[in-house]
Structures are given as structure tokens and as C-alpha cells.
Amino acid sequence: MQGIRELLKNGRRGSNREGELRADGGETVERHRETDQSILQSEFVQSLPFWLPPFLLMGFFVYGAIGWNLVISFTDFASLTLPTYDPATFDLEMYRQAINDPNFWTAARNTVVLLIVFTTLCLVVGLALAILIDREIRFENGFRTIYLLPMSLSFVVTAKVWAWMYNFESGMINVSLRQFGLGGLAQHWISDPTTKLAAVIFALIWQFSGYAMVVYLAGLRAIPDDHYEAARVDGASSWRMYRRVIIPQLRSSTMGAAVVLMVFALKAFDFLYVMFGTNPGPAADILATMMFREAFASNHWAYGSAIAIILFLMALAVVGPYLYSEYRRGEL
């Protein structure tokens, strides 16, 4: 009996000590432990191995390269002499040189023309194709594949094909015109300054209008059938129905496709380089080809970097407002 009393007494002492420990902060320690465990088990921490490595790689190789390019544009880096990365010597001389360079303004004008005309005509052709395919025609999948197929080709392949097609002597376009008795319309399409940029734009429209078609087709299929039926009940013709009811509902599709097409237009360097080399001439020179020519052909590294930064700002001016509008609408 005495041993049992001792055990009970020791148990009470242990419980009293535990209460004293808890009174001294044991509950706080336990709460901190639970908080740490909940943080480690959160979705953010558990997702780190999946998104953090590519985020760091992209930050270093993409945004780090852009930052370094910006720094080079503040120097006088040219030829084989190494630049001095001294902030005290940084200036905007290369940007002033671009502003006073008539070749820069010619390339900038061609870039803007290519951007606007190419994007607008691609959207128009893509919308027309999407409306035709949306009318449940036979072999819809086949036509959709045919129209989208050119986009799967690289700029290099497309440029080679169209360079052959535009050839004055043996190109398919001029040969076909002569076969139909229209030889007077045959042109030096890619050597004549009056038709060079138009020929480039036409080839790029052929390649990318299928992308606009797919985007618009998805937008058309998302519109409820009730809207079509309501317009028909009101007596609207097909033209009036699409113009007043259907096309206004494709605003989101138009914005998305336009941004992607404008970015592709700014990246048309591959096409022009394969077709014309480093110097397409004033009629078709754009900022991308001028940047490459100044940096890698003339070794004017700082000047080429300044042109690249201007081109990057143009791309940012295209993408930035779209991302902001999507964020305001809650789509991002």
C-alpha cells in the first residue's frame, strides 16, 4: 500500500511539473511547432521544386541577358576592344546616335508598317476562314489542318519556299502569270523596292493567318447558339448578324491573336535574313535586321544593343497593355 501511495504521489508531482512547464511557455512552443509544420505542408512550399528552378534559369538567361544588354548599350563597346563597365562613364550616346541615324528611322518605319499591315490582314483573313469553317462544312478538320499547317513551318523553310516562288525567271508566280497570258504583271517581287516589303508581308500572312483562324474559331464555338437564333428571329441577315451580334463578342479573341501576331512581326528577323541576308535594303530593312547587322556584321556592339533595347521596349508596349487589361478583367 505504501508503494502505491508513492507512485500516486510521484504522478501528481509529474503532472504539476507539466503544468508548470506549460505555464512557462510550453503552449507557445507547441503553437510555433504547429505553425512551422503548416508552413512546410503549404502548397507554396511543396510547389517550390517544380517552379523555382525554371524561374531562376529564366531569370538568369532571359532577364539577366536583357539587363546585361542594357548595360552594354550605355558603353562604347565596339570592335574587339572590351567595354569599361564603370557607371561613371555610362551615357546615352548610342541612343542619341540612333535618333540621328536616318537608317534607324527607315528600319523603324518598316517595322511599324509590317506590324500594322501584317497583323490587320492576318486577323481579317483568319476571321473570314473561321466564319466559313464554322458553318459546318464538309471536311472541316481537313481544311482546318491545311490552313494551320503553314504555321508549323519555321521561318527558314518559309523564306526559302517564297524566295523560289518570287524568282523572276523560274518562280511559280511569274511562270503562272505567263502561262495565263499575264506576263506583263510579272515582277521582280523581292528585288524591286516598290514590292519588296509587300512580298514579305504577303508571305507572312500566308504563314500565320491559320493561327488567327484557330483563335477565332474557338471564340465562335464559345458563343451560345441562342445568340444566333435570336438574331435570325429578329430578321437580321447573315452579314448584319455577324457585324452587330457575333463579331463584337470576339473582342477577347481579337486581342489575344493580335498580341501574338504583333510579337511574331517583331521577330521576323529569321525570314528576312534567309531571304535577303544581313542587308535587305532600305525598302525591307527592319529593326531586327539592323540590330544584327550593326552588332555582328559591323561589330558595333553597343549600338546594336541600343537598337535591341528599343525593339524590346516596342515588344513590351505591345504585350504590356494586353496583360494589364487581362489582369483588370481577372483573367490573370
Phi, psi and chi 1 to 4 in degrees:
 res  aa     phi    psi   chi1   chi2   chi3   chi4
   1 MET       -  -39.6  -66.9  -68.8  -65.7      -
   2 GLN   -64.4  -37.0 -172.3  172.6   -0.8      -
   3 GLY   -65.2  -37.3      -      -      -      -
   4 ILE   -65.8  -40.6  -66.5  173.2      -      -
   5 ARG   -61.2  -39.8  -70.7 -165.0 -167.8   96.8
   6 GLU   -63.3  -41.8  -71.0  -66.7  -29.5      -
   7 LEU   -62.9  -44.3  -72.4  172.9      -      -
   8 LEU   -62.9  -38.7  -67.6  172.3      -      -
   9 LYS   -65.6  -42.6 -165.7  179.6  -64.2 -176.6
  10 ASN   -64.1  -37.0  -69.6  -24.2      -      -
  11 GLY   -62.9  -41.4      -      -      -      -
  12 ARG   -63.7  -39.3  -69.3 -166.5 -165.8   96.6
  13 ARG   -62.8  -40.7  -73.6  174.9 -173.4  166.5
  14 GLY   -62.3  -42.1      -      -      -      -
  15 SER   -67.1  -35.8   62.8      -      -      -
  16 ASN   -65.8  -40.5  -70.9  -22.8      -      -
  17 ARG   -63.1  -40.5  -77.1 -160.9 -165.4   98.7
  18 GLU   -63.1  -41.0 -174.3  178.0   -5.8      -
  19 GLY   -63.9  -38.7      -      -      -      -
  20 GLU   -64.8  -42.8  -69.7  172.9    2.4      -
  21 LEU   -61.4  -42.2  -72.6  172.3      -      -
  22 ARG   -64.7  -38.0  -75.0 -166.0  166.7  -77.8
  23 ALA   -65.9  -27.2      -      -      -      -
  24 ASP   -85.4    1.4  -69.6  -21.0      -      -
  25 GLY   128.7    9.9      -      -      -      -
  26 GLY   -62.6  -38.1      -      -      -      -
  27 GLU   -65.9  -37.9  -67.9 -178.5    0.8      -
  28 THR   -64.8  -42.4  -54.9      -      -      -
  29 VAL   -61.8  -41.4  171.7      -      -      -
  30 GLU   -64.1  -39.6 -169.9   66.0   27.7      -
  31 ARG   -64.1  -43.4  -85.4 -167.0 -152.5  133.3
  32 HIS   -61.4  -38.7  -77.3  -52.1      -      -
  33 ARG   -64.9  -42.6 -171.6  179.9  -65.6  114.9
  34 GLU   -65.3  -37.9  -69.5  177.0   -1.9      -
  35 THR   -63.6  -43.9  -57.2      -      -      -
  36 ASP   -61.7  -41.6  -66.6  -19.6      -      -
  37 GLN   -65.1  -39.3  -71.2  179.0   -7.7      -
  38 SER   -67.0  -34.9   63.6      -      -      -
  39 ILE   -66.1  -44.5  -67.7  174.7      -      -
  40 LEU   -65.7  -28.6  -67.7  175.1      -      -
  41 GLN   -92.2    2.8  -65.2  174.4   -1.5      -
  42 SER   -71.3  157.3   64.6      -      -      -
  43 GLU   -63.6  -35.0  -67.4 -177.0    1.8      -
  44 PHE   -62.3  -48.6  174.7   76.7      -      -
  45 VAL   -67.3  -41.5  173.7      -      -      -
  46 GLN   -69.3  -22.0  -68.8 -178.2   -5.6      -
  47 SER   -89.1   -7.8   64.9      -      -      -
  48 LEU   -54.9  -45.6  -76.6  176.3      -      -
  49 PRO   -61.3  -18.6  -21.7   33.4      -      -
  50 PHE   -90.5  -36.9  -61.4   96.6      -      -
  51 TRP  -109.4  -21.0   65.1  -95.3      -      -
  52 LEU   -68.7  -46.9 -174.4   59.1      -      -
  53 PRO   -58.6  -48.9  -25.5   35.3      -      -
  54 PRO   -65.0  -31.0   17.4  -29.0      -      -
  55 PHE   -64.4  -43.0  175.8   80.1      -      -
  56 LEU   -67.4  -41.0  -65.7  175.8      -      -
  57 LEU   -63.3  -44.9  -70.5  173.0      -      -
  58 MET   -64.8  -40.4 -175.3 -180.0   67.7      -
  59 GLY   -61.6  -37.4      -      -      -      -
  60 PHE   -78.1  -50.7  179.5   76.0      -      -
  61 PHE   -82.5  -24.6  -71.5  105.1      -      -
  62 VAL  -100.3  -66.5  177.1      -      -      -
  63 TYR   -72.2  -30.9  -61.7  106.3      -      -
  64 GLY   -64.8  -41.0      -      -      -      -
  65 ALA   -65.7  -38.3      -      -      -      -
  66 ILE   -64.1  -42.5  -67.0  173.1      -      -
  67 GLY   -63.2  -42.7      -      -      -      -
  68 TRP   -65.0  -39.4 -170.2   23.4      -      -
  69 ASN   -61.7  -39.2 -169.3   80.3      -      -
  70 LEU   -62.7  -42.5  177.4   64.1      -      -
  71 VAL   -62.5  -43.5  171.1      -      -      -
  72 ILE   -61.4  -34.8  -69.0  176.2      -      -
  73 SER   -67.0  -16.2   69.4      -      -      -
  74 PHE   -89.2   -3.1  -66.0  146.1      -      -
  75 THR  -104.0 -172.1   67.2      -      -      -
  76 ASP  -114.2   34.0   56.7   -7.9      -      -
  77 PHE   -63.1  118.1 -171.4   15.2      -      -
  78 ALA  -153.3  154.9      -      -      -      -
  79 SER    55.8 -137.1 -170.9      -      -      -
  80 LEU  -101.2    3.6  -61.0  177.7      -      -
  81 THR   -80.3  134.9   59.3      -      -      -
  82 LEU   -76.2  143.8  -66.9  176.5      -      -
  83 PRO   -75.6  159.0   29.4  -34.3      -      -
  84 THR  -100.1  114.1   55.3      -      -      -
  85 TYR   -86.3   53.9  -65.4  106.8      -      -
  86 ASP  -103.4  115.0 -176.8    6.1      -      -
  87 PRO   -55.0  -24.6  -24.7   34.1      -      -
  88 ALA   -69.2  -21.5      -      -      -      -
  89 THR  -100.4   -1.0   63.3      -      -      -
  90 PHE   -68.0  141.4  -71.4  172.0      -      -
  91 ASP  -153.7  178.1   54.6   36.5      -      -
  92 LEU  -104.6   28.7  -59.8  175.0      -      -
  93 GLU   -60.8  -39.6  179.0   60.2   30.7      -
  94 MET   -66.3  -34.9  -64.4  -59.9  125.4      -
  95 TYR   -72.6  -35.9  -64.5   95.2      -      -
  96 ARG   -65.6  -37.7  -76.6 -167.4  -71.6  -92.2
  97 GLN   -63.4  -39.1 -179.1  177.3  -22.6      -
  98 ALA   -64.6  -41.4      -      -      -      -
  99 ILE   -64.1  -34.2  -68.0  174.4      -      -
 100 ASN   -91.8    4.3  -64.0  -37.7      -      -
 101 ASP   -96.7  115.0 -173.0   -4.1      -      -
 102 PRO   -63.6  -30.3   14.9  -23.6      -      -
 103 ASN   -64.2  -34.6  -66.0  -32.0      -      -
 104 PHE   -64.4  -43.9  169.9   80.8      -      -
 105 TRP   -69.4  -32.3  -71.5  110.5      -      -
 106 THR   -65.0  -45.3  -60.4      -      -      -
 107 ALA   -65.3  -38.8      -      -      -      -
 108 ALA   -65.3  -40.7      -      -      -      -
 109 ARG   -63.2  -45.2 -177.9 -160.4   64.9 -156.1
 110 ASN   -62.6  -36.2  -68.1  -23.3      -      -
 111 THR   -63.9  -44.1  -58.3      -      -      -
 112 VAL   -66.8  -41.8  173.6      -      -      -
 113 VAL   -61.8  -47.1  170.5      -      -      -
 114 LEU   -59.4  -42.8  173.8   63.7      -      -
 115 LEU   -61.4  -49.3 -168.9   76.2      -      -
 116 ILE   -74.7  -50.3  -64.7  174.5      -      -
 117 VAL   -66.8  -46.6  176.5      -      -      -
 118 PHE   -60.5  -47.3  161.4   73.9      -      -
 119 THR   -64.7  -45.3  -56.7      -      -      -
 120 THR   -63.2  -48.2  -57.4      -      -      -
 121 LEU   -69.1  -34.9  -68.0 -179.1      -      -
 122 CYS   -61.6  -43.0 -101.2      -      -      -
 123 LEU   -65.0  -41.7  -67.7  175.3      -      -
 124 VAL   -64.7  -48.2  171.8      -      -      -
 125 VAL   -65.6  -42.1  173.3      -      -      -
 126 GLY   -62.9  -40.2      -      -      -      -
 127 LEU   -65.8  -42.6  177.9   60.0      -      -
 128 ALA   -61.8  -44.0      -      -      -      -
 129 LEU   -64.8  -39.6  -67.3  174.9      -      -
 130 ALA   -64.6  -40.6      -      -      -      -
 131 ILE   -65.3  -40.6  -68.9  174.6      -      -
 132 LEU   -64.9  -44.0  -69.5  174.5      -      -
 133 ILE   -71.4  -30.4  -67.7  179.1      -      -
 134 ASP   -69.8  -11.2 -171.6   51.5      -      -
 135 ARG   -84.4   19.9  -58.6  176.8   75.5   87.8
 136 GLU    56.5   53.5  -61.6 -179.8   -5.8      -
 137 ILE   -78.8  163.9   61.3  174.6      -      -
 138 ARG   -71.6  150.6  -66.0 -176.4   62.5 -173.4
 139 PHE    57.8   39.0  -49.9  113.3      -      -
 140 GLU   -59.0  -45.6  172.8 -170.7  -28.5      -
 141 ASN   -62.9  -37.0  -67.3  -26.9      -      -
 142 GLY   -65.0  -46.2      -      -      -      -
 143 PHE   -64.2  -39.9  -77.4  112.6      -      -
 144 ARG   -62.6  -39.5 -170.4  166.4   53.1 -168.2
 145 THR   -67.0  -41.7  -57.8      -      -      -
 146 ILE   -62.4  -44.1  -68.8  171.8      -      -
 147 TYR   -70.4  -30.6  -66.7  139.2      -      -
 148 LEU   -86.9  -19.1 -172.1   60.2      -      -
 149 LEU   -56.3  -42.7 -176.9   61.1      -      -
 150 PRO   -56.9  -29.8  -26.3   35.2      -      -
 151 MET   -67.4  -24.0 -170.7 -174.7  171.3      -
 152 SER   -74.6  -12.7   64.6      -      -      -
 153 LEU   -82.9  148.0  -57.6  175.8      -      -
 154 SER   -77.7  162.2   68.2      -      -      -
 155 PHE   -59.5  -33.7  -85.3  142.3      -      -
 156 VAL   -63.7  -48.3  176.0      -      -      -
 157 VAL   -64.0  -45.6  175.0      -      -      -
 158 THR   -60.6  -43.8  -53.9      -      -      -
 159 ALA   -63.4  -41.0      -      -      -      -
 160 LYS   -63.8  -43.2  -76.8  -65.9 -175.5 -176.7
 161 VAL   -63.6  -46.3  170.8      -      -      -
 162 TRP   -73.9  -29.0  -79.9   95.6      -      -
 163 ALA   -62.4  -38.8      -      -      -      -
 164 TRP   -69.1  -42.5  165.0   72.7      -      -
 165 MET   -65.3  -31.0  -67.3  178.3   65.4      -
 166 TYR   -86.0   -3.6  -76.0  137.2      -      -
 167 ASN   -58.1  135.0 -174.2  -82.3      -      -
 168 PHE   -67.7  -39.4 -179.2   75.4      -      -
 169 GLU   -86.2  -49.2  -63.4  -64.0  -24.3      -
 170 SER  -116.5    4.7   58.8      -      -      -
 171 GLY   -68.9  147.8      -      -      -      -
 172 MET   -62.0  -33.2 -169.9 -176.4   74.8      -
 173 ILE   -66.9  -52.9  -64.3  175.7      -      -
 174 ASN   -68.2  -37.3  -74.2  -18.3      -      -
 175 VAL   -62.0  -42.2  169.0      -      -      -
 176 SER   -64.9  -40.2  -60.3      -      -      -
 177 LEU   -62.4  -41.4  -70.2  173.7      -      -
 178 ARG   -67.6  -36.7  -64.5 -172.6 -173.0  104.3
 179 GLN   -63.4  -33.5  -72.2  -69.2  -29.6      -
 180 PHE   -94.3   14.0  -72.2  101.8      -      -
 181 GLY    75.6   20.5      -      -      -      -
 182 LEU  -113.8   36.9  -59.0  173.5      -      -
 183 GLY   -60.5  -22.9      -      -      -      -
 184 GLY   -66.4  -19.1      -      -      -      -
 185 LEU   -88.4   -6.6  -61.8  177.7      -      -
 186 ALA   -63.5  137.4      -      -      -      -
 187 GLN  -132.9  158.9  -60.7  -75.1  -26.3      -
 188 HIS   -83.6   78.7  -66.9  -85.6      -      -
 189 TRP   -57.4  -42.1  -59.8  102.3      -      -
 190 ILE  -107.5    8.6   56.5  176.7      -      -
 191 SER  -116.8  -17.6   58.1      -      -      -
 192 ASP   -84.2  122.7 -173.2  -10.6      -      -
 193 PRO   -58.4  -25.7  -23.2   33.6      -      -
 194 THR   -76.9  -20.5   60.4      -      -      -
 195 THR  -118.4   -5.1   58.8      -      -      -
 196 LYS   -62.0  -53.0 -176.1 -179.9  -72.6 -172.3
 197 LEU   -67.1  -37.1 -173.4   59.6      -      -
 198 ALA   -63.3  -38.1      -      -      -      -
 199 ALA   -64.4  -40.2      -      -      -      -
 200 VAL   -63.9  -46.5  170.6      -      -      -
 201 ILE   -62.2  -41.7  -67.3  174.2      -      -
 202 PHE   -61.7  -42.8 -176.1   83.4      -      -
 203 ALA   -65.2  -39.3      -      -      -      -
 204 LEU   -69.5  -34.7  -67.7  176.2      -      -
 205 ILE   -63.2  -42.7  -68.9  171.2      -      -
 206 TRP   -57.6  -36.6  170.6   84.6      -      -
 207 GLN   -78.5  -34.9 -176.3  168.2    9.9      -
 208 PHE  -112.8   -4.5  -71.2  102.0      -      -
 209 SER   -65.6  -26.4   57.9      -      -      -
 210 GLY   -63.7  -33.7      -      -      -      -
 211 TYR   -64.9  -45.5  167.3   76.5      -      -
 212 ALA   -61.4  -36.7      -      -      -      -
 213 MET   -60.4  -46.0  175.6 -155.3   69.1      -
 214 VAL   -63.4  -42.5  170.7      -      -      -
 215 VAL   -63.5  -46.0  173.9      -      -      -
 216 TYR   -67.2  -36.7  -84.2  127.3      -      -
 217 LEU   -63.9  -39.6 -171.9   59.1      -      -
 218 ALA   -63.8  -39.2      -      -      -      -
 219 GLY   -66.0  -40.0      -      -      -      -
 220 LEU   -65.2  -40.3  -70.7  170.8      -      -
 221 ARG   -70.1  -19.2  -63.3  -75.2  167.5   84.1
 222 ALA   -83.8  -12.5      -      -      -      -
 223 ILE   -79.1  128.9  -62.6  174.8      -      -
 224 PRO   -61.2  148.3  -20.6   31.4      -      -
 225 ASP   -64.9  -23.4  -66.4  -23.5      -      -
 226 ASP   -59.7  -32.6  -63.4  -15.4      -      -
 227 HIS   -67.5  -40.0  -65.7 -161.5      -      -
 228 TYR   -64.5  -45.4  -66.4   90.4      -      -
 229 GLU   -64.0  -40.7  -64.4  -61.7  -29.3      -
 230 ALA   -63.3  -40.4      -      -      -      -
 231 ALA   -66.2  -39.0      -      -      -      -
 232 ARG   -68.3  -38.9  -67.8 -169.5 -176.7   97.7
 233 VAL   -62.5  -36.5  168.6      -      -      -
 234 ASP   -75.1   -1.6  -70.1  -18.8      -      -
 235 GLY    85.0   16.4      -      -      -      -
 236 ALA   -75.2  138.0      -      -      -      -
 237 SER   -72.2  168.5   62.4      -      -      -
 238 SER   -60.4  -43.4  -63.7      -      -      -
 239 TRP   -61.9  -45.9  163.9 -109.0      -      -
 240 ARG   -67.9  -36.4 -169.0  179.3 -177.1   86.7
 241 MET   -63.7  -46.7  176.3 -178.3   66.1      -
 242 TYR   -68.7  -38.2  -83.3  102.4      -      -
 243 ARG   -72.2  -38.0 -173.4  167.0   63.7   91.3
 244 ARG   -97.9  -27.4  -66.2  -68.4 -176.8   86.9
 245 VAL  -113.4  -49.2  179.5      -      -      -
 246 ILE   -83.6  -53.8  -55.7  -56.2      -      -
 247 ILE   -60.5  -38.8  -66.8  178.8      -      -
 248 PRO   -59.4  -24.6  -27.0   35.9      -      -
 249 GLN   -82.5   -2.3  -61.5 -174.5   60.4      -
 250 LEU   -98.4   21.1  -62.3  175.3      -      -
 251 ARG   -59.8  -44.9  176.1 -177.0  173.2  -83.5
 252 SER   -64.0  -41.7  179.1      -      -      -
 253 SER   -64.2  -40.5  -60.3      -      -      -
 254 THR   -63.5  -44.3  -58.5      -      -      -
 255 MET   -62.9  -46.6  -69.6  -71.5  -65.9      -
 256 GLY   -63.4  -46.3      -      -      -      -
 257 ALA   -66.7  -38.4      -      -      -      -
 258 ALA   -63.4  -42.4      -      -      -      -
 259 VAL   -62.6  -46.1  168.4      -      -      -
 260 VAL   -63.4  -42.2  173.6      -      -      -
 261 LEU   -66.7  -37.9  -69.0  171.3      -      -
 262 MET   -66.6  -37.7  -76.7 -170.2  -77.7      -
 263 VAL   -64.5  -40.8  171.9      -      -      -
 264 PHE   -62.0  -37.4  -85.8  122.5      -      -
 265 ALA   -64.7  -39.2      -      -      -      -
 266 LEU   -69.0  -20.9  -67.0  174.3      -      -
 267 LYS  -101.6   22.5  -66.8  168.3   54.9 -179.7
 268 ALA   -79.2   16.4      -      -      -      -
 269 PHE   -58.4  -43.8  162.8   78.5      -      -
 270 ASP   -56.2  -46.7  -52.2   30.7      -      -
 271 PHE   -60.4  -49.1 -173.3   92.7      -      -
 272 LEU   -69.2  -35.6  -70.0  166.5      -      -
 273 TYR   -66.2  -43.4  179.4   77.4      -      -
 274 VAL   -67.8  -36.4  172.0      -      -      -
 275 MET   -81.0  -36.9 -174.8  170.6  -80.1      -
 276 PHE  -122.1  -10.1  -56.2  110.5      -      -
 277 GLY    85.2 -158.1      -      -      -      -
 278 THR   -76.2  -15.8   58.0      -      -      -
 279 ASN  -130.0   90.5 -168.1    2.9      -      -
 280 PRO   -70.5   -9.8  -13.1   27.8      -      -
 281 GLY    91.8  161.9      -      -      -      -
 282 PRO   -57.8  -28.0  -20.8   31.5      -      -
 283 ALA   -71.7  -25.5      -      -      -      -
 284 ALA  -132.0    7.0      -      -      -      -
 285 ASP   -71.1  133.0 -162.9   19.1      -      -
 286 ILE  -122.0  172.9   62.2  173.2      -      -
 287 LEU   -62.2  -34.1  -71.0  177.4      -      -
 288 ALA   -65.9  -44.6      -      -      -      -
 289 THR   -70.0  -35.2   53.5      -      -      -
 290 MET   -66.3  -40.8 -177.3 -178.9  179.8      -
 291 MET   -60.2  -46.3  176.9  -89.6  -63.8      -
 292 PHE   -63.5  -42.0 -177.7   86.9      -      -
 293 ARG   -65.0  -44.2 -176.6  171.7   62.8 -108.1
 294 GLU   -67.6  -39.9  -67.7  -66.9  -22.4      -
 295 ALA   -80.0  -48.6      -      -      -      -
 296 PHE  -103.2  -19.2  -63.0   99.2      -      -
 297 ALA   -98.2  -39.4      -      -      -      -
 298 SER  -100.2   -6.6  -56.7      -      -      -
 299 ASN    60.9   28.4  -67.3  -28.2      -      -
 300 HIS   -92.5   76.3  -62.6  154.9      -      -
 301 TRP   -63.5  -44.8  -54.0  105.8      -      -
 302 ALA   -65.8  -40.8      -      -      -      -
 303 TYR   -67.3  -41.8 -171.0   38.3      -      -
 304 GLY   -62.3  -37.4      -      -      -      -
 305 SER   -66.1  -37.8  -63.2      -      -      -
 306 ALA   -64.0  -42.5      -      -      -      -
 307 ILE   -64.1  -38.7  -62.9  173.0      -      -
 308 ALA   -63.6  -39.5      -      -      -      -
 309 ILE   -65.6  -40.3  -69.0  -61.8      -      -
 310 ILE   -62.2  -41.8  -65.7  172.3      -      -
 311 LEU   -64.5  -38.7 -167.5   59.4      -      -
 312 PHE   -63.7  -40.5  170.0   73.0      -      -
 313 LEU   -65.4  -34.8  -66.9  176.5      -      -
 314 MET   -64.7  -42.7  -69.6  179.1   65.4      -
 315 ALA   -64.2  -38.4      -      -      -      -
 316 LEU   -66.3  -35.8 -159.1   61.9      -      -
 317 ALA   -66.8  -25.6      -      -      -      -
 318 VAL   -80.3  -46.7  169.2      -      -      -
 319 VAL   -81.5  -36.7  177.4      -      -      -
 320 GLY   -56.3  -54.2      -      -      -      -
 321 PRO   -60.0  -35.4  -24.3   34.1      -      -
 322 TYR   -65.0  -46.1  170.4   73.5      -      -
 323 LEU   -63.2  -38.0  -65.8  177.6      -      -
 324 TYR   -66.4  -42.2  178.4   73.0      -      -
 325 SER   -65.4  -38.9   65.4      -      -      -
 326 GLU   -66.0  -35.7  -67.9  -63.8  -58.9      -
 327 TYR   -66.4  -41.7  172.1   76.6      -      -
 328 ARG   -64.2  -32.1  -69.3  -68.1  -59.8  -89.0
 329 ARG   -82.7   -4.2  -67.2  172.2   54.9 -157.8
 330 GLY    81.2   18.1      -      -      -      -
 331 GLU   -88.2  -11.6  -62.3  -66.8  -27.7      -
 332 LEU  -111.7      -  -70.2 -179.8      -      -
